[in-house]
Amino acid sequence: MTRVLGLDEFQRKLTDLANRAQSLSGTRNVPVTDLLTPEFVQACSRFQSAEELFEASGFVINTPEDFAAIPDAEWDTFISSNTSFSSWEAMLGDAGGAWAARQLGL
């Protein structure tokens, strides 16, 4: 019987990927700081970190309640003016995709 070199390794990687994907199923509460990594923020804005982005917004954001109190339209305007995204929802969606890819080891 002839074996294709690397086939066992490929199968092991596929199994690992499937296991990681299974562990991500369902709803997740991921902290914004885990989504908005410095690399992500630097790639889509002139800022070096999420903290720097938030500070530049002019809003006082010390707690989740402070953040929730920011009017959505004003926050979206800030995000669209200072990042490559048209809205906060679009930014979080892309950041969530990048987070999931990292969790999958991609």
Backbone atoms as SQL, in Angstrom:
CREATE TABLE atoms (id INTEGER PRIMARY KEY, chain TEXT, resi INTEGER, resn TEXT, atom TEXT, x REAL, y REAL, z REAL);
INSERT INTO atoms VALUES
  (1, 'A', 1, 'MET', 'N', 0.843, -1.178, 0.000),
  (2, 'A', 1, 'MET', 'CA', 0.000, 0.000, 0.000),
  (3, 'A', 1, 'MET', 'C', 0.889, 1.243, 0.000),
  (4, 'A', 2, 'THR', 'N', 0.619, 2.143, -0.902),
  (5, 'A', 2, 'THR', 'CA', 1.383, 3.380, -1.005),
  (6, 'A', 2, 'THR', 'C', 0.681, 4.462, -0.191),
  (7, 'A', 3, 'ARG', 'N', 1.441, 5.150, 0.644),
  (8, 'A', 3, 'ARG', 'CA', 0.899, 6.248, 1.455),
  (9, 'A', 3, 'ARG', 'C', 1.402, 7.563, 0.892),
  (10, 'A', 4, 'VAL', 'N', 0.541, 8.521, 0.857),
  (11, 'A', 4, 'VAL', 'CA', 0.931, 9.858, 0.439),
  (12, 'A', 4, 'VAL', 'C', 1.632, 10.520, 1.617),
  (13, 'A', 5, 'LEU', 'N', 2.848, 10.963, 1.384),
  (14, 'A', 5, 'LEU', 'CA', 3.592, 11.620, 2.454),
  (15, 'A', 5, 'LEU', 'C', 2.846, 12.865, 2.906),
  (16, 'A', 6, 'GLY', 'N', 2.736, 13.019, 4.191),
  (17, 'A', 6, 'GLY', 'CA', 2.086, 14.204, 4.747),
  (18, 'A', 6, 'GLY', 'C', 0.593, 14.055, 4.944),
  (19, 'A', 7, 'LEU', 'N', 0.005, 12.969, 4.451),
  (20, 'A', 7, 'LEU', 'CA', -1.436, 12.796, 4.588),
  (21, 'A', 7, 'LEU', 'C', -1.853, 12.670, 6.054),
  (22, 'A', 8, 'ASP', 'N', -1.074, 11.933, 6.857),
  (23, 'A', 8, 'ASP', 'CA', -1.394, 11.814, 8.284),
  (24, 'A', 8, 'ASP', 'C', -1.334, 13.175, 8.966),
  (25, 'A', 9, 'GLU', 'N', -0.322, 13.946, 8.643),
  (26, 'A', 9, 'GLU', 'CA', -0.178, 15.288, 9.216),
  (27, 'A', 9, 'GLU', 'C', -1.358, 16.170, 8.812),
  (28, 'A', 10, 'PHE', 'N', -1.755, 16.104, 7.551),
  (29, 'A', 10, 'PHE', 'CA', -2.888, 16.878, 7.056),
  (30, 'A', 10, 'PHE', 'C', -4.164, 16.479, 7.792),
  (31, 'A', 11, 'GLN', 'N', -4.384, 15.188, 7.955),
  (32, 'A', 11, 'GLN', 'CA', -5.571, 14.704, 8.660),
  (33, 'A', 11, 'GLN', 'C', -5.570, 15.179, 10.108),
  (34, 'A', 12, 'ARG', 'N', -4.412, 15.157, 10.755),
  (35, 'A', 12, 'ARG', 'CA', -4.306, 15.624, 12.135),
  (36, 'A', 12, 'ARG', 'C', -4.645, 17.111, 12.220),
  (37, 'A', 13, 'LYS', 'N', -4.166, 17.893, 11.263),
  (38, 'A', 13, 'LYS', 'CA', -4.465, 19.331, 11.262),
  (39, 'A', 13, 'LYS', 'C', -5.948, 19.584, 11.022),
  (40, 'A', 14, 'LEU', 'N', -6.554, 18.809, 10.139),
  (41, 'A', 14, 'LEU', 'CA', -7.989, 18.965, 9.904),
  (42, 'A', 14, 'LEU', 'C', -8.796, 18.620, 11.151),
  (43, 'A', 15, 'THR', 'N', -8.400, 17.567, 11.839),
  (44, 'A', 15, 'THR', 'CA', -9.082, 17.179, 13.071),
  (45, 'A', 15, 'THR', 'C', -8.933, 18.271, 14.124),
  (46, 'A', 16, 'ASP', 'N', -7.732, 18.831, 14.252),
  (47, 'A', 16, 'ASP', 'CA', -7.491, 19.913, 15.209),
  (48, 'A', 16, 'ASP', 'C', -8.354, 21.122, 14.864),
  (49, 'A', 17, 'LEU', 'N', -8.420, 21.480, 13.582),
  (50, 'A', 17, 'LEU', 'CA', -9.241, 22.612, 13.145),
  (51, 'A', 17, 'LEU', 'C', -10.711, 22.354, 13.456),
  (52, 'A', 18, 'ALA', 'N', -11.194, 21.153, 13.205),
  (53, 'A', 18, 'ALA', 'CA', -12.588, 20.812, 13.494),
  (54, 'A', 18, 'ALA', 'C', -12.869, 20.919, 14.996),
  (55, 'A', 19, 'ASN', 'N', -11.937, 20.467, 15.814),
  (56, 'A', 19, 'ASN', 'CA', -12.110, 20.567, 17.271),
  (57, 'A', 19, 'ASN', 'C', -12.143, 22.019, 17.726),
  (58, 'A', 20, 'ARG', 'N', -11.273, 22.838, 17.158),
  (59, 'A', 20, 'ARG', 'CA', -11.266, 24.262, 17.514),
  (60, 'A', 20, 'ARG', 'C', -12.563, 24.930, 17.077),
  (61, 'A', 21, 'ALA', 'N', -13.028, 24.597, 15.886),
  (62, 'A', 21, 'ALA', 'CA', -14.278, 25.177, 15.385),
  (63, 'A', 21, 'ALA', 'C', -15.444, 24.776, 16.289),
  (64, 'A', 22, 'GLN', 'N', -15.477, 23.533, 16.712),
  (65, 'A', 22, 'GLN', 'CA', -16.536, 23.067, 17.612),
  (66, 'A', 22, 'GLN', 'C', -16.515, 23.847, 18.925),
  (67, 'A', 23, 'SER', 'N', -15.334, 24.142, 19.420),
  (68, 'A', 23, 'SER', 'CA', -15.232, 24.867, 20.689),
  (69, 'A', 23, 'SER', 'C', -15.714, 26.312, 20.566),
  (70, 'A', 24, 'LEU', 'N', -15.798, 26.831, 19.339),
  (71, 'A', 24, 'LEU', 'CA', -16.268, 28.198, 19.133),
  (72, 'A', 24, 'LEU', 'C', -17.766, 28.290, 18.882),
  (73, 'A', 25, 'SER', 'N', -18.435, 27.147, 18.767),
  (74, 'A', 25, 'SER', 'CA', -19.855, 27.184, 18.446),
  (75, 'A', 25, 'SER', 'C', -20.642, 27.828, 19.581),
  (76, 'A', 26, 'GLY', 'N', -21.755, 28.416, 19.225),
  (77, 'A', 26, 'GLY', 'CA', -22.601, 29.072, 20.222),
  (78, 'A', 26, 'GLY', 'C', -22.255, 30.545, 20.369),
  (79, 'A', 27, 'THR', 'N', -22.919, 31.171, 21.282),
  (80, 'A', 27, 'THR', 'CA', -22.730, 32.594, 21.536),
  (81, 'A', 27, 'THR', 'C', -21.550, 32.804, 22.473),
  (82, 'A', 28, 'ARG', 'N', -20.765, 33.804, 22.192),
  (83, 'A', 28, 'ARG', 'CA', -19.591, 34.130, 23.007),
  (84, 'A', 28, 'ARG', 'C', -19.680, 35.583, 23.475),
  (85, 'A', 29, 'ASN', 'N', -19.197, 35.822, 24.674),
  (86, 'A', 29, 'ASN', 'CA', -18.990, 37.173, 25.174),
  (87, 'A', 29, 'ASN', 'C', -17.488, 37.387, 25.200),
  (88, 'A', 30, 'VAL', 'N', -16.997, 38.112, 24.212),
  (89, 'A', 30, 'VAL', 'CA', -15.568, 38.345, 24.083),
  (90, 'A', 30, 'VAL', 'C', -15.309, 39.805, 24.443),
  (91, 'A', 31, 'PRO', 'N', -14.402, 40.056, 25.373),
  (92, 'A', 31, 'PRO', 'CA', -14.101, 41.449, 25.723),
  (93, 'A', 31, 'PRO', 'C', -13.623, 42.244, 24.500),
  (94, 'A', 32, 'VAL', 'N', -14.035, 43.487, 24.444),
  (95, 'A', 32, 'VAL', 'CA', -13.647, 44.351, 23.322),
  (96, 'A', 32, 'VAL', 'C', -12.129, 44.412, 23.201),
  (97, 'A', 33, 'THR', 'N', -11.431, 44.380, 24.312),
  (98, 'A', 33, 'THR', 'CA', -9.970, 44.443, 24.254),
  (99, 'A', 33, 'THR', 'C', -9.368, 43.199, 23.602),
  (100, 'A', 34, 'ASP', 'N', -10.081, 42.064, 23.652),
  (101, 'A', 34, 'ASP', 'CA', -9.612, 40.864, 22.952),
  (102, 'A', 34, 'ASP', 'C', -9.898, 40.954, 21.454),
  (103, 'A', 35, 'LEU', 'N', -10.939, 41.681, 21.098),
  (104, 'A', 35, 'LEU', 'CA', -11.274, 41.867, 19.681),
  (105, 'A', 35, 'LEU', 'C', -10.398, 42.927, 19.038),
  (106, 'A', 36, 'LEU', 'N', -10.264, 44.058, 19.728),
  (107, 'A', 36, 'LEU', 'CA', -9.526, 45.195, 19.167),
  (108, 'A', 36, 'LEU', 'C', -8.070, 45.130, 19.608),
  (109, 'A', 37, 'THR', 'N', -7.369, 44.163, 19.072),
  (110, 'A', 37, 'THR', 'CA', -5.948, 44.022, 19.394),
  (111, 'A', 37, 'THR', 'C', -5.187, 45.207, 18.826),
  (112, 'A', 38, 'PRO', 'N', -4.008, 45.487, 19.359),
  (113, 'A', 38, 'PRO', 'CA', -3.211, 46.576, 18.783),
  (114, 'A', 38, 'PRO', 'C', -2.986, 46.397, 17.275),
  (115, 'A', 39, 'GLU', 'N', -2.749, 45.165, 16.839),
  (116, 'A', 39, 'GLU', 'CA', -2.524, 44.914, 15.413),
  (117, 'A', 39, 'GLU', 'C', -3.761, 45.264, 14.594),
  (118, 'A', 40, 'PHE', 'N', -4.930, 44.909, 15.091),
  (119, 'A', 40, 'PHE', 'CA', -6.170, 45.212, 14.390),
  (120, 'A', 40, 'PHE', 'C', -6.389, 46.724, 14.309),
  (121, 'A', 41, 'VAL', 'N', -6.251, 47.398, 15.445),
  (122, 'A', 41, 'VAL', 'CA', -6.484, 48.851, 15.489),
  (123, 'A', 41, 'VAL', 'C', -5.482, 49.584, 14.596),
  (124, 'A', 42, 'GLN', 'N', -4.232, 49.170, 14.624),
  (125, 'A', 42, 'GLN', 'CA', -3.215, 49.808, 13.787),
  (126, 'A', 42, 'GLN', 'C', -3.494, 49.610, 12.307),
  (127, 'A', 43, 'ALA', 'N', -4.061, 48.466, 11.953),
  (128, 'A', 43, 'ALA', 'CA', -4.339, 48.170, 10.542),
  (129, 'A', 43, 'ALA', 'C', -5.508, 48.977, 9.987),
  (130, 'A', 44, 'CYS', 'N', -6.404, 49.433, 10.869),
  (131, 'A', 44, 'CYS', 'CA', -7.600, 50.123, 10.367),
  (132, 'A', 44, 'CYS', 'C', -7.685, 51.585, 10.796),
  (133, 'A', 45, 'SER', 'N', -6.650, 52.069, 11.476),
  (134, 'A', 45, 'SER', 'CA', -6.706, 53.462, 11.948),
  (135, 'A', 45, 'SER', 'C', -5.290, 54.001, 12.151),
  (136, 'A', 46, 'ARG', 'N', -5.217, 55.240, 12.591),
  (137, 'A', 46, 'ARG', 'CA', -3.918, 55.847, 12.895),
  (138, 'A', 46, 'ARG', 'C', -3.511, 55.616, 14.350),
  (139, 'A', 47, 'PHE', 'N', -4.347, 54.908, 15.085),
  (140, 'A', 47, 'PHE', 'CA', -4.120, 54.677, 16.510),
  (141, 'A', 47, 'PHE', 'C', -3.319, 53.404, 16.736),
  (142, 'A', 48, 'GLN', 'N', -2.624, 53.365, 17.872),
  (143, 'A', 48, 'GLN', 'CA', -1.789, 52.225, 18.216),
  (144, 'A', 48, 'GLN', 'C', -2.516, 51.166, 19.040),
  (145, 'A', 49, 'SER', 'N', -3.644, 51.541, 19.652),
  (146, 'A', 49, 'SER', 'CA', -4.367, 50.611, 20.520),
  (147, 'A', 49, 'SER', 'C', -5.821, 51.051, 20.645),
  (148, 'A', 50, 'ALA', 'N', -6.643, 50.150, 21.164),
  (149, 'A', 50, 'ALA', 'CA', -8.049, 50.484, 21.413),
  (150, 'A', 50, 'ALA', 'C', -8.139, 51.613, 22.441),
  (151, 'A', 51, 'GLU', 'N', -7.281, 51.554, 23.441),
  (152, 'A', 51, 'GLU', 'CA', -7.296, 52.591, 24.473),
  (153, 'A', 51, 'GLU', 'C', -7.038, 53.968, 23.859),
  (154, 'A', 52, 'GLU', 'N', -6.084, 54.046, 22.963),
  (155, 'A', 52, 'GLU', 'CA', -5.773, 55.311, 22.298),
  (156, 'A', 52, 'GLU', 'C', -6.951, 55.772, 21.441),
  (157, 'A', 53, 'LEU', 'N', -7.578, 54.844, 20.752),
  (158, 'A', 53, 'LEU', 'CA', -8.759, 55.154, 19.945),
  (159, 'A', 53, 'LEU', 'C', -9.863, 55.720, 20.832),
  (160, 'A', 54, 'PHE', 'N', -10.142, 55.040, 21.947),
  (161, 'A', 54, 'PHE', 'CA', -11.204, 55.491, 22.845),
  (162, 'A', 54, 'PHE', 'C', -10.890, 56.863, 23.440),
  (163, 'A', 55, 'GLU', 'N', -9.639, 57.079, 23.830),
  (164, 'A', 55, 'GLU', 'CA', -9.255, 58.375, 24.396),
  (165, 'A', 55, 'GLU', 'C', -9.437, 59.499, 23.388),
  (166, 'A', 56, 'ALA', 'N', -9.123, 59.242, 22.133),
  (167, 'A', 56, 'ALA', 'CA', -9.228, 60.260, 21.087),
  (168, 'A', 56, 'ALA', 'C', -10.671, 60.609, 20.768),
  (169, 'A', 57, 'SER', 'N', -11.605, 59.759, 21.180),
  (170, 'A', 57, 'SER', 'CA', -13.009, 59.992, 20.843),
  (171, 'A', 57, 'SER', 'C', -13.581, 61.216, 21.545),
  (172, 'A', 58, 'GLY', 'N', -12.981, 61.598, 22.672),
  (173, 'A', 58, 'GLY', 'CA', -13.516, 62.720, 23.425),
  (174, 'A', 58, 'GLY', 'C', -14.595, 62.307, 24.415),
  (175, 'A', 59, 'PHE', 'N', -15.007, 61.060, 24.363),
  (176, 'A', 59, 'PHE', 'CA', -15.988, 60.555, 25.313),
  (177, 'A', 59, 'PHE', 'C', -15.260, 59.985, 26.531),
  (178, 'A', 60, 'VAL', 'N', -15.871, 60.121, 27.690),
  (179, 'A', 60, 'VAL', 'CA', -15.321, 59.520, 28.897),
  (180, 'A', 60, 'VAL', 'C', -15.777, 58.071, 28.930),
  (181, 'A', 61, 'ILE', 'N', -14.799, 57.152, 28.823),
  (182, 'A', 61, 'ILE', 'CA', -15.123, 55.723, 28.787),
  (183, 'A', 61, 'ILE', 'C', -14.271, 55.017, 29.843),
  (184, 'A', 62, 'ASN', 'N', -14.830, 54.932, 31.032),
  (185, 'A', 62, 'ASN', 'CA', -14.143, 54.245, 32.130),
  (186, 'A', 62, 'ASN', 'C', -14.817, 52.934, 32.500),
  (187, 'A', 63, 'THR', 'N', -16.082, 52.803, 32.118),
  (188, 'A', 63, 'THR', 'CA', -16.855, 51.611, 32.474),
  (189, 'A', 63, 'THR', 'C', -17.705, 51.200, 31.272),
  (190, 'A', 64, 'PRO', 'N', -18.223, 49.979, 31.293),
  (191, 'A', 64, 'PRO', 'CA', -19.159, 49.582, 30.226),
  (192, 'A', 64, 'PRO', 'C', -20.389, 50.489, 30.173),
  (193, 'A', 65, 'GLU', 'N', -20.794, 50.991, 31.315),
  (194, 'A', 65, 'GLU', 'CA', -21.944, 51.898, 31.355),
  (195, 'A', 65, 'GLU', 'C', -21.632, 53.211, 30.651),
  (196, 'A', 66, 'ASP', 'N', -20.402, 53.726, 30.834),
  (197, 'A', 66, 'ASP', 'CA', -19.993, 54.942, 30.125),
  (198, 'A', 66, 'ASP', 'C', -20.086, 54.718, 28.626),
  (199, 'A', 67, 'PHE', 'N', -19.591, 53.576, 28.184),
  (200, 'A', 67, 'PHE', 'CA', -19.603, 53.276, 26.751),
  (201, 'A', 67, 'PHE', 'C', -21.038, 53.165, 26.235),
  (202, 'A', 68, 'ALA', 'N', -21.898, 52.497, 26.991),
  (203, 'A', 68, 'ALA', 'CA', -23.290, 52.322, 26.585),
  (204, 'A', 68, 'ALA', 'C', -24.038, 53.645, 26.505),
  (205, 'A', 69, 'ALA', 'N', -23.591, 54.646, 27.259),
  (206, 'A', 69, 'ALA', 'CA', -24.262, 55.945, 27.278),
  (207, 'A', 69, 'ALA', 'C', -23.922, 56.809, 26.068),
  (208, 'A', 70, 'ILE', 'N', -22.927, 56.430, 25.300),
  (209, 'A', 70, 'ILE', 'CA', -22.547, 57.214, 24.117),
  (210, 'A', 70, 'ILE', 'C', -23.634, 57.031, 23.051),
  (211, 'A', 71, 'PRO', 'N', -24.153, 58.133, 22.508),
  (212, 'A', 71, 'PRO', 'CA', -25.158, 58.000, 21.444),
  (213, 'A', 71, 'PRO', 'C', -24.569, 57.248, 20.242),
  (214, 'A', 72, 'ASP', 'N', -25.312, 56.252, 19.766),
  (215, 'A', 72, 'ASP', 'CA', -24.832, 55.402, 18.675),
  (216, 'A', 72, 'ASP', 'C', -24.402, 56.207, 17.447),
  (217, 'A', 73, 'ALA', 'N', -25.204, 57.192, 17.066),
  (218, 'A', 73, 'ALA', 'CA', -24.893, 57.973, 15.863),
  (219, 'A', 73, 'ALA', 'C', -23.578, 58.731, 16.022),
  (220, 'A', 74, 'GLU', 'N', -23.337, 59.275, 17.209),
  (221, 'A', 74, 'GLU', 'CA', -22.093, 60.009, 17.440),
  (222, 'A', 74, 'GLU', 'C', -20.888, 59.064, 17.428),
  (223, 'A', 75, 'TRP', 'N', -21.053, 57.887, 18.008),
  (224, 'A', 75, 'TRP', 'CA', -19.956, 56.919, 18.024),
  (225, 'A', 75, 'TRP', 'C', -19.668, 56.431, 16.595),
  (226, 'A', 76, 'ASP', 'N', -20.723, 56.148, 15.830),
  (227, 'A', 76, 'ASP', 'CA', -20.531, 55.715, 14.438),
  (228, 'A', 76, 'ASP', 'C', -19.838, 56.799, 13.618),
  (229, 'A', 77, 'THR', 'N', -20.171, 58.050, 13.863),
  (230, 'A', 77, 'THR', 'CA', -19.509, 59.155, 13.161),
  (231, 'A', 77, 'THR', 'C', -18.028, 59.184, 13.506),
  (232, 'A', 78, 'PHE', 'N', -17.701, 59.017, 14.779),
  (233, 'A', 78, 'PHE', 'CA', -16.298, 58.986, 15.182),
  (234, 'A', 78, 'PHE', 'C', -15.575, 57.819, 14.515),
  (235, 'A', 79, 'ILE', 'N', -16.175, 56.631, 14.534),
  (236, 'A', 79, 'ILE', 'CA', -15.552, 55.448, 13.945),
  (237, 'A', 79, 'ILE', 'C', -15.365, 55.632, 12.443),
  (238, 'A', 80, 'SER', 'N', -16.376, 56.124, 11.754),
  (239, 'A', 80, 'SER', 'CA', -16.258, 56.278, 10.298),
  (240, 'A', 80, 'SER', 'C', -15.251, 57.368, 9.922),
  (241, 'A', 81, 'SER', 'N', -15.053, 58.346, 10.791),
  (242, 'A', 81, 'SER', 'CA', -14.091, 59.422, 10.520),
  (243, 'A', 81, 'SER', 'C', -12.656, 59.051, 10.880),
  (244, 'A', 82, 'ASN', 'N', -12.491, 58.052, 11.726),
  (245, 'A', 82, 'ASN', 'CA', -11.156, 57.753, 12.250),
  (246, 'A', 82, 'ASN', 'C', -10.654, 56.337, 11.998),
  (247, 'A', 83, 'THR', 'N', -11.458, 55.538, 11.314),
  (248, 'A', 83, 'THR', 'CA', -11.038, 54.182, 10.967),
  (249, 'A', 83, 'THR', 'C', -11.450, 53.902, 9.527),
  (250, 'A', 84, 'SER', 'N', -11.108, 52.740, 9.048),
  (251, 'A', 84, 'SER', 'CA', -11.500, 52.350, 7.693),
  (252, 'A', 84, 'SER', 'C', -12.903, 51.749, 7.653),
  (253, 'A', 85, 'PHE', 'N', -13.625, 51.802, 8.764),
  (254, 'A', 85, 'PHE', 'CA', -14.962, 51.225, 8.843),
  (255, 'A', 85, 'PHE', 'C', -16.035, 52.301, 8.789),
  (256, 'A', 86, 'SER', 'N', -17.194, 51.923, 8.269),
  (257, 'A', 86, 'SER', 'CA', -18.305, 52.873, 8.157),
  (258, 'A', 86, 'SER', 'C', -19.113, 52.978, 9.441),
  (259, 'A', 87, 'SER', 'N', -18.940, 52.000, 10.343),
  (260, 'A', 87, 'SER', 'CA', -19.700, 52.020, 11.592),
  (261, 'A', 87, 'SER', 'C', -19.003, 51.150, 12.635),
  (262, 'A', 88, 'TRP', 'N', -19.438, 51.311, 13.877),
  (263, 'A', 88, 'TRP', 'CA', -18.920, 50.492, 14.977),
  (264, 'A', 88, 'TRP', 'C', -19.295, 49.031, 14.756),
  (265, 'A', 89, 'GLU', 'N', -20.508, 48.794, 14.291),
  (266, 'A', 89, 'GLU', 'CA', -20.947, 47.421, 14.039),
  (267, 'A', 89, 'GLU', 'C', -20.057, 46.748, 12.992),
  (268, 'A', 90, 'ALA', 'N', -19.729, 47.470, 11.928),
  (269, 'A', 90, 'ALA', 'CA', -18.846, 46.907, 10.894),
  (270, 'A', 90, 'ALA', 'C', -17.458, 46.626, 11.462),
  (271, 'A', 91, 'MET', 'N', -16.970, 47.524, 12.304),
  (272, 'A', 91, 'MET', 'CA', -15.646, 47.336, 12.905),
  (273, 'A', 91, 'MET', 'C', -15.645, 46.116, 13.815),
  (274, 'A', 92, 'LEU', 'N', -16.658, 45.997, 14.665),
  (275, 'A', 92, 'LEU', 'CA', -16.736, 44.847, 15.565),
  (276, 'A', 92, 'LEU', 'C', -16.903, 43.544, 14.794),
  (277, 'A', 93, 'GLY', 'N', -17.668, 43.579, 13.713),
  (278, 'A', 93, 'GLY', 'CA', -17.848, 42.379, 12.901),
  (279, 'A', 93, 'GLY', 'C', -16.538, 41.892, 12.318),
  (280, 'A', 94, 'ASP', 'N', -15.755, 42.812, 11.784),
  (281, 'A', 94, 'ASP', 'CA', -14.454, 42.444, 11.222),
  (282, 'A', 94, 'ASP', 'C', -13.499, 41.978, 12.321),
  (283, 'A', 95, 'ALA', 'N', -13.523, 42.674, 13.446),
  (284, 'A', 95, 'ALA', 'CA', -12.668, 42.284, 14.577),
  (285, 'A', 95, 'ALA', 'C', -13.064, 40.906, 15.090),
  (286, 'A', 96, 'GLY', 'N', -14.356, 40.617, 15.115),
  (287, 'A', 96, 'GLY', 'CA', -14.824, 39.304, 15.545),
  (288, 'A', 96, 'GLY', 'C', -14.363, 38.203, 14.605),
  (289, 'A', 97, 'GLY', 'N', -14.377, 38.485, 13.312),
  (290, 'A', 97, 'GLY', 'CA', -13.876, 37.513, 12.340),
  (291, 'A', 97, 'GLY', 'C', -12.394, 37.253, 12.526),
  (292, 'A', 98, 'ALA', 'N', -11.636, 38.309, 12.787),
  (293, 'A', 98, 'ALA', 'CA', -10.197, 38.163, 13.020),
  (294, 'A', 98, 'ALA', 'C', -9.943, 37.382, 14.311),
  (295, 'A', 99, 'TRP', 'N', -10.746, 37.643, 15.344),
  (296, 'A', 99, 'TRP', 'CA', -10.617, 36.903, 16.609),
  (297, 'A', 99, 'TRP', 'C', -10.883, 35.414, 16.389),
  (298, 'A', 100, 'ALA', 'N', -11.953, 35.109, 15.665),
  (299, 'A', 100, 'ALA', 'CA', -12.296, 33.707, 15.402),
  (300, 'A', 100, 'ALA', 'C', -11.180, 33.020, 14.616),
  (301, 'A', 101, 'ALA', 'N', -10.629, 33.708, 13.635),
  (302, 'A', 101, 'ALA', 'CA', -9.524, 33.133, 12.850),
  (303, 'A', 101, 'ALA', 'C', -8.335, 32.827, 13.750),
  (304, 'A', 102, 'ARG', 'N', -8.041, 33.733, 14.689),
  (305, 'A', 102, 'ARG', 'CA', -6.936, 33.469, 15.629),
  (306, 'A', 102, 'ARG', 'C', -7.231, 32.254, 16.493),
  (307, 'A', 103, 'GLN', 'N', -8.477, 32.136, 16.947),
  (308, 'A', 103, 'GLN', 'CA', -8.855, 31.004, 17.790),
  (309, 'A', 103, 'GLN', 'C', -8.738, 29.685, 17.031),
  (310, 'A', 104, 'LEU', 'N', -8.981, 29.751, 15.718),
  (311, 'A', 104, 'LEU', 'CA', -8.873, 28.555, 14.887),
  (312, 'A', 104, 'LEU', 'C', -7.443, 28.254, 14.463),
  (313, 'A', 105, 'GLY', 'N', -6.553, 29.182, 14.759),
  (314, 'A', 105, 'GLY', 'CA', -5.160, 28.987, 14.386),
  (315, 'A', 105, 'GLY', 'C', -4.890, 29.272, 12.933),
  (316, 'A', 106, 'LEU', 'N', -5.726, 30.091, 12.322),
  (317, 'A', 106, 'LEU', 'CA', -5.566, 30.422, 10.902),
  (318, 'A', 106, 'LEU', 'C', -4.741, 31.678, 10.712);
